[in-house]
Amino acid sequence: MRIMSNAHYSDAAVTKLRAIVHTIDQEISHAPPTLRAAWAELVDVLALGPAAQTRECPACHNVGMRAASRCGHCWAALERLPLVSDGTPVQGDA
C-alpha cells in the first residue's frame, strides 16, 4: 500500500528522520515479522528518499547542492562535476 504524504518537512527534519529510521532499522531486525512489516510500511509512507548530494563552495565555503552550476549563497560559478554511469552526480564532497 503506497500513500502519498502531504507532509513537508525541513531539510534538517528529514535528515534527522533518516538517522532515526536507520537506527530503528538496525534494532528492528530481530523483531517479529508483523512488526517489521508495519515498520517497512511506515518508512514507505514517510517517503524520505535518498539524502541530497551536496558540496562546499570553493569561494564562500557555504554548502549547497552538488549538481549546482552556481553557489546559492555567493553566486560564484561552480566547476562541473563528473557524473556516474546512470547520469547522477558522484557522491558529495560535504
Secondary structure by P-SEA (a helix, b strand, c coil): cbbbbcccccaaaaaaaaaaaaaaaaaaccccaaaaaaaaaaaaaacccccbbbbbcccccccccccccccccccccccbbbbccccccccccc
